[in-house]
Amino acid sequence: MQRREFNRALLGGCLGITAGEALAQGGGKKRVLVITQAAGFRHSSIPVAAQTVQVLGNHTGKWEVVGEAGTPEEVAQAVTADRLKGIHLVFFANTTGNLNFTPEGKKAFYDWMEAGGAYAGVHSAGDTFHGDGAYLTLVGGEFQTHGPQRKVTIYNQSVRHPACAHIGASFEIFDEIYEFKNWERSRVHVLLTMKKHPQRDETGDFPVAWTKRYGKGRMFYTSLGHREDVYENPLYLEHLKGGIVWALGMAPGDDRVNNPLI
């Protein structure tokens, strides 16, 4: 999908927000930094993921993207104590590998989160900073493997959370489906899960999206978003919008850890 067509699709009503409503909501926008560096595998959906955040912010009137860091040099320059002072949320748009945070920038980032910053990440944001205990503590799990892209049934685990309130009990989606390691339901608030993983001949609790607190900060992660066409799905757009709004503290939502499996 070309960028102009993508904008038209969103402006055409996927989100159920009119231009007038967006303008009416427009005061006091939050400021978002989008990170698109891929130090490992580079997803072709990175530009669409980054633009989606911008368009969702424009539509809701709740935030604006004020910067995008895609090269190692840009990341090092963007993630500093001084630069983060003007940022409310950092969005990891299908990042991979060890991003180019300087030692000072890494400390600044986690201090900023602890003090009330907001993080949101899609898909391979979970395949980022492997072996880094601080990032694992922030996100609450890390990518282990995936199989062929498949259609799966996903179940809503948090019907009163803004990232899930529109979904209903379950939905189907075609995407690249992750398996995770170092993940425990007891440490996060689960938003979406599967009862059966396409790579496993067993039933269980297979996470798809979750939130957690980090000091005074908030973290939202969804493993969906490998494919470009996922960003055309109104269900996914509402899921992403609701997660970002919650992470920014602009909408209430149940975030108790270890919420029971539904």
Secondary structure as UniProt FT lines:
FT   HELIX           3..9
FT   HELIX           10..14
FT   HELIX           19..24
FT   STRAND          30..35
FT   TURN            44..45
FT   HELIX           46..60
FT   STRAND          63..69
FT   HELIX           72..78
FT   HELIX           81..84
FT   TURN            85..86
FT   STRAND          89..93
FT   STRAND          96..97
FT   HELIX           103..114
FT   TURN            115..116
FT   STRAND          118..122
FT   HELIX           123..127
FT   TURN            130..131
FT   HELIX           133..139
FT   STRAND          142..146
FT   STRAND          150..156
FT   TURN            159..160
FT   TURN            162..167
FT   STRAND          170..175
FT   STRAND          178..181
FT   HELIX           185..187
FT   STRAND          189..196
FT   TURN            198..199
FT   STRAND          203..214
FT   TURN            215..216
FT   STRAND          217..222
FT   HELIX           228..232
FT   HELIX           234..247
FT   TURN            248..249
FT   TURN            257..258
//
